[in-house]
Amino acid sequence: MSEIYMPRLSDTMEEGVISSWVKKVGDKVTTGDVLVEIETDKAVMEYEAYEDGYLVKQSVGEGETVPIGAVIGAIGESPDAVPADSGNGGAQPAAEPATGAVDPQPEPAAEPAAGIPRQAQAAEEAEEAEAPAPEGPARPRTSPLARRLAKEYGLDIETITGSGPKGRVVRADIEAAAKQRQEGAPAQEPAPAAQPSAGAPQGAFDDGRASEELTVSNVRKVIARRLTQSKQEVPHFYLRRTIDAEALKAFRAQINEQLESTGVKVSFNDLIVKAAATTLRLHPAVNRSWIDDKLLQHGRVNVGVAVAVDAGLVVPVLHDTDKLPLSEIATKSRELAGRAREGKLKPQEMSGGTFSVSNLGMFGIDSFSAVINPPEAAILAVGAMQQQPVVRDGEVVARNTIALELSVDHRAVDGAVGAAFLKELAEILESPMRIIL
């Protein structure tokens, strides 16, 4: 009997959500078969079996969140093998995970559960047995999970009638009450409708419009945590430069004309990514990371390209970007962006970045300041190409320009070093033949 553990599928992953079980209890499993799809902090990834056998247990149901290292299932030598902690003669169905197997590590009291928990009835009974609700005639019988969910939904649990044994309020009752409130239907014994949520300032949402608490994905949670950490712990400074993009525009047209027969089309962002990689090779002092009071010099140039997805933002990485031809950068960028939007990026495609490029030009943004993606030391923000009046040979003429802004970690890179990098990058983009030489 071999237990299956929640794997670490990305360098920032701390917990995972069981998106769907591909194999069902009793199914034959061969090495390399996809067992389960797991939602990480960056994407939904497939987890493959590492041995032959039969899936005899699913400790965690679909939609549940567990930390890295938690047992999520088991593989046995035969379909009727009995899991070690199971007292019955067969495998347990996914809807009824074994008691205690859902979350072996207690959650900190100050933090809510990750996402919206979906524990089964057996898990609720186990929680109540371990931590019964306080006695008192005025309080209904509840499980700790139900109390936690009621708090997250902003519901008064004392107004909810329980459907569990002896009238206990269980998860299903909380979710039903929350759904009724969202649909505008009266709950069983609703609290006053005008009351704001527990954490909201009095009067903050008293304009008559309903506010709804949304489910927070793992991706959004990690974006919030990591970028808050970045702004709090990383001393940012910013360098700005506007480039003349006339030569870059003409160069792109020439390149795409030559590549027309291949079906590959190079974008301005592809040119900027390649130029950034070339500049990093010339200025390795920017290709660094500050980690735990240590300065790490990277030998490879791996540029991450920010991609907007429904769940938030992911940054797939082009490894050895400085060595890739423009056509390959264009092709790989589109493939990675497509898989990012489908949630099918592999862990190695999202790790190892040493520098990032974030481009909002397609949205018509003139310029912006990007937040550094730790542990990288810098990120380049790219605005839209637009015509501006500039002075050329003593005359004011209209020229296409692009605004660049470099956000830099001052612990790893000094101001003069960052300025020299941005100066070189601007010169390469204004003389774009240097991108491919």
C-alpha positions in Angstrom: 0.0 0.0 0.0 1.5 3.4 -1.0 0.0 6.7 0.1 -0.3 9.6 -2.4 0.8 13.0 -1.0 -0.1 16.5 -2.1 3.0 17.4 -4.1 4.8 20.7 -4.4 4.1 21.6 -8.0 5.6 25.1 -8.0 8.3 26.9 -6.0 5.7 29.1 -4.3 3.0 26.5 -3.7 2.0 25.9 0.0 -1.3 24.1 -0.5 -3.3 22.7 -3.3 -7.0 22.1 -4.3 -8.2 18.8 -5.7 -9.7 20.1 -8.9 -10.9 16.7 -10.1 -10.0 13.0 -9.7 -9.2 11.5 -13.1 -9.0 8.0 -11.6 -11.8 6.6 -9.5 -11.6 4.3 -6.5 -11.0 0.8 -7.8 -9.5 1.9 -11.2 -6.4 0.2 -12.4 -3.4 2.6 -12.4 -0.3 2.4 -14.6 2.9 4.4 -14.1 2.4 7.7 -16.0 -1.4 7.7 -15.8 -2.9 11.0 -14.6 -4.4 10.4 -11.2 -5.7 13.8 -10.3 -5.8 17.4 -11.4 -4.6 19.8 -8.8 -5.1 23.5 -8.7 -1.9 25.2 -7.4 -1.2 28.8 -6.8 -0.5 29.2 -10.6 -2.5 26.8 -12.6 -4.4 23.5 -12.7 -1.8 20.7 -13.2 -2.0 17.0 -13.8 -0.4 14.7 -11.2 0.8 11.3 -12.6 1.1 7.9 -10.9 4.7 6.8 -10.1 3.8 3.1 -9.7 1.4 0.4 -11.0 -1.6 -0.8 -8.9 -5.2 0.3 -8.1 -6.5 3.5 -6.6 -8.0 2.2 -3.4 -8.6 5.4 -1.5 -9.4 9.1 -2.1 -8.7 10.9 1.2 -9.6 14.3 -0.2 -12.7 15.1 -2.2 -12.9 17.4 -5.2 -12.8 21.1 -4.2 -11.0 20.5 -1.0 -7.8 22.4 -0.1 -4.9 20.6 1.8 -1.3 21.6 2.5 1.7 20.1 0.8 2.6 16.7 2.2 -1.0 15.8 3.2 -2.2 12.4 2.2 -4.7 12.6 -0.6 -5.1 9.0 -1.5 -3.6 5.5 -1.7 -2.6 2.9 -4.3 -2.8 -0.8 -3.5 -1.8 -4.0 -5.2 -5.4 -5.1 -5.7 -8.7 -3.2 -6.1 -10.1 -4.5 -2.8 -7.0 -3.7 -0.7 -7.9 -2.1 2.6 -6.2 1.2 3.4 -4.2 1.1 6.7 -6.4 3.6 8.5 -9.7 2.2 7.2 -11.7 -0.1 9.3 -13.9 -1.5 6.5 -13.3 -4.0 3.9 -13.1 -1.8 0.8 -11.9 1.4 -0.5 -13.6 4.6 0.6 -15.5 6.8 -2.0 -14.3 10.2 -2.8 -17.3 11.9 -1.2 -16.5 10.4 2.2 -12.8 11.0 3.0 -11.3 9.1 6.0 -11.6 10.9 9.3 -8.5 13.0 10.0 -7.1 12.6 6.5 -8.4 15.9 5.1 -6.1 18.3 6.9 -3.5 16.7 9.2 -2.0 20.1 10.0 -4.2 22.4 12.1 -5.0 25.8 10.6 -3.8 28.9 12.4 -6.6 30.5 14.3 -6.0 33.9 12.8 -6.4 32.7 9.2 -9.5 31.4 7.4 -9.4 28.2 5.4 -8.0 28.4 1.9 -10.9 28.8 -0.5 -14.3 27.5 0.4 -13.9 24.1 2.2 -16.0 21.2 0.9 -15.4 18.6 3.7 -17.8 15.7 3.7 -20.2 14.7 6.5 -17.7 12.3 8.1 -15.1 15.1 8.5 -17.7 17.3 10.2 -18.6 14.6 12.6 -14.9 14.1 13.4 -14.4 17.8 14.0 -17.4 17.9 16.4 -16.2 14.9 18.3 -12.8 16.6 18.8 -14.1 20.1 19.6 -17.7 20.1 20.6 -19.7 23.4 20.6 -20.0 25.2 23.9 -23.0 24.0 25.9 -25.9 26.4 26.5 -29.6 26.3 25.8 -29.5 29.4 23.5 -26.9 28.0 21.1 -27.6 25.3 18.4 -25.4 22.3 18.1 -22.8 22.9 15.4 -19.6 21.5 14.1 -16.4 23.6 14.1 -16.4 23.5 10.3 -19.9 24.9 10.2 -19.0 27.7 12.6 -15.9 28.5 10.5 -17.9 28.6 7.3 -20.6 30.7 8.9 -18.0 33.2 9.9 -16.5 33.3 6.4 -19.9 33.8 4.8 -20.9 36.5 7.4 -23.8 34.5 8.7 -25.3 34.3 12.2 -25.2 30.6 12.9 -27.7 30.9 15.7 -30.4 31.8 13.2 -29.8 28.7 11.1 -31.8 25.5 11.6 -29.7 22.4 11.5 -30.5 19.3 9.4 -27.9 17.1 10.9 -28.3 14.5 13.7 -30.1 16.0 16.7 -30.5 19.2 14.8 -26.8 19.9 14.4 -25.9 22.7 12.0 -23.6 21.2 9.3 -21.8 22.5 6.2 -24.8 21.9 3.9 -27.0 24.2 6.1 -24.4 27.0 6.0 -24.0 26.8 2.2 -27.8 26.7 1.7 -28.3 29.8 3.8 -25.5 31.6 2.0 -27.0 30.6 -1.4 -30.4 31.8 -0.3 -29.0 35.1 0.7 -27.1 35.6 -2.6 -30.3 34.8 -4.5 -32.3 37.3 -2.5 -34.5 34.6 -0.9 -35.0 34.8 2.9 -33.0 32.3 4.9 -34.6 30.2 7.5 -34.3 32.9 10.2 -32.4 35.7 8.4 -30.3 38.3 10.2 -31.1 41.9 9.4 -30.4 42.4 5.7 -28.9 45.8 6.1 -26.0 44.8 8.3 -22.5 45.0 6.7 -20.1 42.1 6.9 -18.1 41.7 10.0 -14.9 43.3 8.6 -16.5 46.2 6.8 -16.6 49.7 8.3 -20.1 50.8 9.4 -21.8 52.5 6.5 -19.3 51.4 3.9 -21.9 49.5 1.8 -25.1 51.3 2.8 -25.9 52.7 -0.6 -28.6 50.1 -1.3 -26.6 47.9 -3.6 -25.9 44.3 -2.6 -22.3 43.2 -2.0 -21.3 39.6 -2.6 -18.4 37.8 -1.2 -16.5 36.0 -4.0 -14.6 32.7 -3.9 -10.9 33.5 -3.9 -8.8 31.2 -6.1 -5.4 29.9 -5.0 -3.9 32.0 -7.8 -5.5 35.2 -6.4 -4.4 34.4 -2.9 -0.8 33.9 -3.9 -0.8 37.1 -6.0 -2.1 39.0 -2.9 0.4 37.4 -0.6 3.5 37.6 -2.8 3.0 41.1 -4.1 2.2 42.4 -0.6 5.4 40.7 0.6 7.2 42.3 -2.4 6.1 45.8 -1.6 6.7 45.4 2.1 10.1 43.7 2.0 11.6 44.7 -1.3 12.9 48.3 -1.4 11.8 49.3 -4.9 13.2 52.2 -7.0 12.0 53.1 -10.4 13.8 54.3 -13.6 11.9 55.7 -16.6 12.9 56.1 -20.2 10.9 56.8 -23.4 12.4 55.4 -26.6 12.0 56.4 -30.2 10.3 53.3 -31.7 10.3 54.3 -35.4 13.3 52.0 -36.2 11.8 49.2 -34.0 8.5 49.4 -35.9 10.2 49.2 -39.3 12.4 46.3 -38.1 9.4 44.3 -36.9 7.7 44.8 -40.3 10.9 43.6 -42.0 11.2 40.5 -39.8 7.6 39.5 -40.2 7.9 39.9 -44.0 10.8 37.4 -43.9 8.9 35.0 -41.7 5.6 35.2 -43.6 6.0 31.8 -45.2 6.6 30.1 -41.8 3.4 31.4 -40.2 5.3 32.9 -37.3 4.6 36.5 -36.4 6.9 38.5 -34.1 5.2 41.0 -31.8 6.7 44.2 -30.3 6.7 42.4 -27.0 8.8 39.6 -28.5 11.4 42.1 -29.6 11.4 43.8 -26.2 11.8 40.4 -24.4 14.8 39.5 -26.7 16.3 42.9 -26.2 16.0 42.6 -22.4 17.7 39.2 -22.5 20.5 40.6 -24.7 21.0 43.5 -22.3 21.0 41.2 -19.2 23.9 39.3 -20.8 25.7 42.6 -21.2 24.8 43.8 -17.7 24.9 40.7 -15.5 24.7 42.8 -12.3 21.0 43.1 -13.0 20.5 39.4 -13.5 20.7 38.7 -9.7 18.5 37.8 -6.7 18.6 38.8 -3.1 17.7 35.8 -1.0 18.0 35.5 2.8 20.7 38.2 3.0 22.6 36.5 0.2 23.3 37.9 -3.2 22.9 35.3 -6.0 24.4 35.8 -9.4 22.5 33.9 -12.1 24.4 32.2 -14.9 21.4 31.8 -17.1 19.1 34.5 -18.5 15.5 33.4 -18.0 12.9 36.1 -18.8 9.4 35.7 -17.5 6.5 37.2 -19.5 3.5 38.3 -17.5 0.2 36.8 -18.8 -3.3 37.9 -17.7 -5.6 34.9 -17.0 -9.1 34.7 -15.6 -7.8 33.8 -12.2 -5.3 36.7 -12.1 -1.7 36.8 -13.4 0.8 34.1 -14.2 4.4 34.5 -15.4 5.6 31.7 -17.7 9.4 31.7 -18.2 11.4 31.6 -21.4 14.6 29.7 -20.3 17.9 30.8 -21.9 16.1 33.7 -23.6 19.3 35.3 -24.7 20.1 32.2 -26.8 16.7 31.9 -28.5 16.2 33.2 -32.0 13.3 35.7 -32.4 11.1 33.2 -34.2 11.4 30.7 -31.3 10.7 33.4 -28.7 7.5 34.4 -30.7 6.4 30.7 -31.0 7.1 29.8 -27.4 5.6 33.0 -26.0 2.3 32.2 -27.7 2.3 28.5 -26.7 3.0 29.4 -23.1 0.4 32.2 -23.0 -2.2 29.8 -24.5 -1.4 27.1 -21.9 -1.4 29.7 -19.1 -5.0 30.7 -20.1 -6.0 27.1 -20.2 -4.4 26.4 -16.8 -2.1 23.8 -18.2 1.4 25.2 -17.6 3.9 22.7 -16.2 5.9 23.6 -13.1 9.2 24.0 -15.0 7.5 26.5 -17.3 6.7 28.8 -14.4 10.0 28.6 -12.4 13.6 29.8 -12.7 12.9 33.3 -13.9 15.7 35.9 -13.4 13.9 38.9 -14.9 10.3 39.7 -16.0 8.6 41.8 -18.6 5.1 43.1 -18.1 3.4 44.8 -21.1 0.1 46.6 -20.8 0.5 48.5 -24.1 -2.3 46.4 -25.8 -4.7 48.1 -23.3 -3.6 51.6 -24.3 -1.7 52.2 -21.0 0.8 55.0 -21.5 3.1 53.9 -18.7 3.0 52.1 -15.3 5.1 50.9 -12.4 5.3 47.1 -12.1 5.8 45.3 -8.8 8.9 43.1 -8.7 8.3 39.3 -8.7 10.5 38.0 -5.9 13.3 36.8 -5.8 14.0 38.5 -9.1 15.8 41.9 -8.8 14.0 43.8 -11.6 10.9 43.9 -13.8 10.4 46.0 -17.0 7.0 47.7 -17.5 6.1 48.5 -21.1 3.5 51.0 -22.2 1.7 51.5 -25.5 3.3 52.7 -28.7 2.0 56.2 -29.4 2.9 59.2 -31.5 4.5 62.1 -29.6 5.9 65.4 -30.7 9.7 65.2 -30.5 12.6 67.4 -31.6 14.7 66.0 -34.5 17.4 68.2 -36.1 15.9 71.3 -34.6 12.4 70.6 -35.8 9.3 69.2 -34.0 8.1 66.1 -35.7 5.7 63.3 -34.8 7.4 60.0 -33.8 6.3 56.7 -32.5 7.5 56.2 -28.9 7.2 53.6 -26.2 7.5 54.4 -22.4 9.7 51.9 -20.4 9.9 51.7 -16.6 12.3 49.5 -14.7 11.4 48.5 -11.2 14.5 47.5 -9.3 15.3 45.8 -5.9 17.8 48.2 -4.3 19.2 45.4 -2.1 20.6 43.6 -5.2 21.1 46.4 -7.7 22.3 50.0 -7.2 20.8 53.0 -9.0 23.7 53.6 -11.4 23.7 49.9 -12.3 20.0 49.9 -13.1 20.4 53.2 -15.0 23.2 51.8 -17.2 21.0 48.7 -17.9 18.0 50.8 -19.0 20.2 53.1 -21.1 21.7 50.1 -23.0 18.3 48.5 -23.4 16.9 51.8 -24.9 19.9 52.0 -27.3 19.3 48.4 -28.5 15.7 49.0 -29.1 16.4 52.2 -31.0 19.0 50.3 -33.1 17.1 47.0 -33.3 19.7 45.1 -35.5 21.6 44.7 -32.2 18.8 42.5 -31.0 19.8 39.7 -33.4 23.5 40.3 -33.6 
